[in-house]
Amino acid sequence: MKKLLQRLELRDFFLIILGSVAWSLTMVKSGLCWGGGCSNGLGFWGPNGHDGIWHIALAGSLARGSWQMPMFAGEIIKNYHLGFDLILAALHKITFIPIVNLYFQILPPIFALVIGVGVYLFVYEWRKSRYQAFWATFFTYFAGSLGWLVTYLRHRQFEGESMFWSQQSISTLVNPPFALSLIFIFIGLTILLKGVENRSKKYLMLATFFFGSLIQVKVYAGILILGALFVASMWYVLTKNSLLLLKVFAGVLILSILLFSPINGSSQNAIIWKPFWFLETMMSDLSRFYWPRFAEALINYKLGGVWLKGAIAYLAAFILFLVGNLGLRIFGFLWLARNGFNPKNYQYVDVFLLTIIFLGIIIPMLFIQSGTSWNTIQFFYYAQVLLGILAGITIGKWQEKSSPFVRCLVVITIFTFTIPTLIATLRNYLPARPPAKVSREELEALDFLSQQQDGVVLTQFFNKKLADAANNNPPRPLYLYESTAYVSAFSGKVTYLEDEVNLEITGYPWQTRQTEVERFFTDVTYDSMNELLAKKNINYIYVIKSVQRKYNDLRLDPNKIFENSEAIIYKY
């Protein structure tokens, strides 16, 4: 590794530092006090007010040695990849650093640095070219969609990072399991190159470990890696008459099954056949590209059985999806065009990467995910990253052969088409005032709750009407921002029902509990409150006063153990 790091030149270090700082800006402000002396509580920018809270709650539960679902009392964690959260919990136990700081301030810049170094070293090890490694790393950090161009032409604004559905490079750290999976992939690929080249069992076993562990880091990555390893190993058998890669695939498959099965036994219905859902919604959804007449044509052609016109329309939408999402990464396809269809032009690494790209594009075109339909777009993230690397290799080859003038022109063009996405996205993370918060008063209440004996906490249901009414008055408190697990995350207690979004994704039957909770807090005729508390083993009731006063008095005053201007806690 020391020898590999020595291959980085000053410009490479500068690129990696710059990229890491840019990526980290999406994370490091969240979870910190804002306002003088923390007078305004903790602020959260972007999706960190929901996704970050989910991971903090999970890691907190794991750190306490519990496999119980922290926001759905009485059930164990299932149907979710826990690799990142286990690492987060372990680091908290080892270092005593609060999970919230590990998640938002410490791990993001580390992940960003390791990804940049990993991409550079993999490409250099593969291609033996500094130019190609540099530009592959650049595209990994800074490549963006063409959403900014559409919003500029329409509204004279730089927006639209995910206009064509996929998140872009700058938002990588907002999805920490995705970021960690990239680390595992590029470390695994670099080690695999060494292992195959030297026929080293040690390196091949290490590659097997990194690839096999992916299924619990990010299940989408695990599926793609298994498919890519299988195809590449078959290619290796046919071209090299060797079972070397097939043995690696077998090891990865066994390890993946062992890691996946225990907590994912009920996830077989997670994927639903729904061809071209992303293309249709890209055209019909106001928050996406939105071309309603085109969307109507797609549906009408399909329903009317007008197959020729329908095929042309869907193909056009698919090309728009690819070009819009990839931006300059579309040059990655030139790498494929250069190699053509001659099998002799491809090695096992080429086949491995191309299989991931193909599967990463085709799976979301055909399938959606139960609970949250758009989650399968995450398969595309990996195709997008690898096409960025191939685009960087293509541009690096041009740079190696071009005159200084052409090099300068290429650099200007690349910056013109990539930096706007960076600017557009960071505008959402840099304002002083956050979109969401946990107030100082709530932090006081949650800290008090954290010091009580373990028990299940009943929280109020997420009221979407109240949340919508508060939409234009940021920062919104988390209870009016989204259904999140913030009470569990900041109190260290298991809650009866929180974060319905992730409960739906992971397949828990939360709807019955929602009805029970809503009736408990709103129905003045409900005379079985104590029966519900006893039957469900609920020990604490956490109440936001401003929300509850819209309904009825809970008549639990004798059991009150805490009250301030914002929250009340009852003990049952």
Secondary structure, DSSP 8 states (H G I E B T S, - for coil): -HHHHTT--HHHHHHHHHHHHHHHTTTTTTTEE-SGGGTT-EEE-GGGGTHHHHHHHHHHHHHTT--B-TTSTT-B--SS--HHHHHHHHHHHHH---HHHIIIIIHHHHHHHHHHHHHHHHHHHHH--HHHHHHHHHHHHH---SHHHHHHHHHS----TTTTS---GGGGGGSHHHHHHHHHHHHHHHHHHHHHHHT-HHHHHHHHHHHHHHHHH-HHHHHHHHHHHHHHHHHHHHHH---HHHHHHHHHHHHHHHHHGGG-TT-TTSEEE-TTHHHHHHHH-TTSS--HHHHHHHHHHHHHT-HHHHHHHHHHHHHHHHHHHHGGGGGHHHHHHHHTT-GGG--HHHHHHHHHHHHHHHHHHHEEESSSGGGGHHHHHHHHHHHHHHHHHHHHHHHHHS-HHHHHHHHHHHHHHHHHHHHHHHTTT-SSS-SEEE-HHHHHHHHHHHTS-S-EEEE----HHHHHHTTTSSSEEGGGTSS--HHHHHH--EESS--HHHHHHTT---HHHHHHHHHHHH-TT---HHHHHHHTTEEEEEEEHHHHTTS-----GGGEEEE-SSEEEEE-
